[in-house]
Amino acid sequence: MTKSGVYAGFILSIFISVPVVAQYAGDAFRYSEINQTGTARFQGLGGNHAALGGDASTISGNPAGLGFYNRSEFSISPAVANINTDSRYIDRLTTDGKSNFNLSNASLVISSKPGFQRKWKRSSLGISFSRQQSFQNRFSYSGLNNKSAYVDKVVEDADAVGWKDKDYEDEYADNNQSIQYLDHAYYYQKMIYPTKFVSTTEGYGPPYARDDRNNPTDQTGEFESKGANTQWTFTYAGNYDDKLYIGGSVGFNRIKYSYFHTL
């Protein structure tokens, strides 16, 4: 491509906009944290397989480690995940949890016969399925709610206006029994009320209070999610004279996540 073409493409990229689809910040954190999972031996060693080799977990972590194999192998590693959660809403603590049985790793290593008379001693083909992340979660919460930020804002507006009972009644009559402002609507629905007596002619006035503050409601919610980030990996490795171990892998990820949240 000529320089003029490069310059033209750069200018067009500045003035041409293309719609893109993004994700929530929570999704970015959720999918970016990969857990190192593998065989039972790998997990028993605390995830240290890079230097050891000779383990099926190296298919996805250190492909060259398959060069240590001198015979074929099949391994399967089931797992159990226990989830316990504590949720605090207002003044109430709720505990919840669930157990999940899943397949952490399943691997197949096909190794060639050793060739003691040649430099390339052996080669191995590895196929593995691994569960990189688990999105299993559950929690619930409940509490008596005597707070409402929106109604509190209405109370602030009513206090700022400073109208009394008679002011609301006169305004209602002057506007042919129509409501003009939000705090007026809450007043006529008896969701806010004046608390200070002014006079026999004007009735009560500010400060105002919420009616539901003395009638708290029991609010509950429940959240449950499921899914996983799984990976299929295909690896080929070779052993050169028991001195050089070389390998490469290709992985295919699948992310499945679903949840429901009731309020």
N, C-alpha and C positions, 0 to 999 in steps of 0.2 A: 504494500500500500504506500502511495506517495505521501509526502509531508502535507500537501494540500488536503488530501483526503483525511489525514489524521486531524488536522486543524478543523476541518468542516464537521467531522464527527464530534469533536470536543465542544464546538459551539452549539450544535444541535442538542447535545446532552444537557446543556445548560437551560435551554429554552423549552425543551419538550418534557412534559410531565407524564409519568406513567403511574396508574394506581397500583398500590401494593396492599397486601393483606398481612397484618401483624397479629401478635398474640398478646395476652395479658402478661404482666410481669410475673405473676404467680406461675403461669405455664412455663416461662423461661427457666425459672428456678427448679420447677418440678422435673422437667425433662433433661436438665443439664447435669444433675447429680447422678452419676453412674456408680452403682455398687459392684465391686469386684466379686463375682460369684463364680463358682466352679465346682470341682469334685470335692468330696468329703475330705480328702487328703489336703487339698489346697486350702480349704477353709480351716482345717485343723492347724495348719502352719501359719495362720493369720494373714493369708493372702500373699505369701512369699513363694512365687513360682518362677520368677524371672531367671534366677540364678541356678535353680535346681534342674529344670528340664525333666524329661521322662515322665511327665504327668499330662493327662488329657486336657487340663486347664490351659496349657501353653498354646493350644490351638487358637484361642482368642487373645492371649496375652503375650506370648513369646513364641512365634511360629518356629523359630530355629530349634526350640527345645524338642521338637518331634524327631530331630536327628539322633537322639539318644535311644530311640526305640529299636529293638531288634526282634520284636514279635508283635503281632496284631493284638488289639485290645478293644473291649467294649465296656463302658462304664455308665452307670446311671446313679444320680444322687437326688433323692427326694428331699424335701425341706418342709418345715412347719414354722409358720410365722405367727407369733402371738402379739396382738396389738392391745394396749391398755391406754386409755385416755382419761384425763381429768379436765372438766370444763367448768368454769365459774362464770355465772351470769348474774349480775347484780349482787345478791348476797347468798347465792345457793351454789354448792359444789355438787356436780354430777359426775359419776364414774361410769365408764362404758368400755367395751372391748370386743374383740372377735379373734378367732383363730382361722388360719388359712393354710391348707395343705396344697403344695405345689411342686413342680419339678424344677429344681434348681439347675441341674446340668445333665445332659445326656450326650455322650461322645463315642465316636467310633474312629479308631486309628488302624489303618491298614499299612503294615510295614513289609517291605521287601526282604528277601532272604539276605543275610550278610554275605558280602563279597570280600573275603579275606585276602584275595590275591590281587585286588585292584584298589586304586586310590579312593574311588567313590565307594565307601563301605556299604551304605544302605540309603534308602529313601523311604519316606512315609507320607501317606495321604491321611488327613484328618478332617472329620466333619463333626461339628458340635452344635448343640442347641443350649443356650444359656439364658437365664433370667437375670437381666441386668438391674431392673428396678421392679418394685412392687408398689402399686398404688392403692393397696387395701387400707382402708381407714374407716373409722366409725366414731362418732361422738354425738352426744345429745346434751341439751341444756334447758333449764327452766328457772323461773324466778318471778317474784311478785314485782311488777313494774309500776311504780308510782311517779315515773318520770316521763316526760314527753317533750322533747326539744322544740317541736313545732308549736305546741300549745304554749310553751313557755315564751316563745317569741311573740305570740299573740298577746299574752299578758303584758309583756314589755311595751308593746305598741299601745295597749289600752292605758297603761300607766302614763306613757308619754303624752297621750292626748289629754288625759285628765278629766274625761267626761264623767258626769254623774247620771243617776237613774233618770232624772227628768230630762237631761240633754239627749239621751238615747230615745226617750219617748217622743220628744218634740221633733227630733230629726226623722224618726220613723213616720210620724204623721205628716210632716212637711213634704216628704218624698212619696206620698201616696202609698204608704205601707210597703215601700221597696227598700232593700238593703244595699248600701253603697260601698261599704268597706268590710274588710275581712273580720276585724275585731267586733264589728257590729253583728255580723252573722253568728260569731261564737257567743256573744252576749245574749242574743235572742234565743239561741238553742240551749241556753243555761249551762254552757260549758265553761264560762268564766263568770265571775260575780264580784261586785265591789264589797269591800270588807269594812270600810270606815263610815260611820254615820255622820252626815253633814248637817242636815236640818230636816224638819218635818215637811218642808215644801220641795226640797231637792232630793231627799232620800239619801241613799248611800253613794259613796264615791271611791276614788282610788285610795290605797293600792288594791289591785285586783288579784284574784287567786283562781286556780283551776279547780273545777269541781271534781275531776277524777283523781286529784291528789289524795283525797280521803277514801277513794274506792279503787285500790290497786287491782290490776288484772294479772292473772297467772299466765304468763307467756312461756311457750315451749318451742323448741326447735330440734331438728334431727338432721344429721349429715352422715351420708355413707357413700364411699367411693370404692371402685374396683377397677382392675386392669393391671397391665404390666408393660414393661419395655423388654422385649425379647430379641434375641439375635441368633441368626444362623451364620456360622462361620465355616469357610472351606480353606484348608491349609495344605501346602505341599512343602516338604523340607527334605534336605539331604545332609549327609555326613561325609565330609572329605577327609579321609585318613585319620579319623578320630581327633582332628585338630581344628577343623573349620566346620561349623554348623551354620547352615544358611536355610532360610525359609521365607515364605510369603503367605499372606492370607487375604481373603476377601470376605467381608461381613455384610449381612443384610439385616437391618433393624426393622422391627415392627412395634409401633406404639399404639396401645389401646387403653383409653381412659374414659370412664363414665362415672357420673355421680348424680345424686339427687339431694336436694336440700329443702326441707319443709320448715315453714315458720308458723 
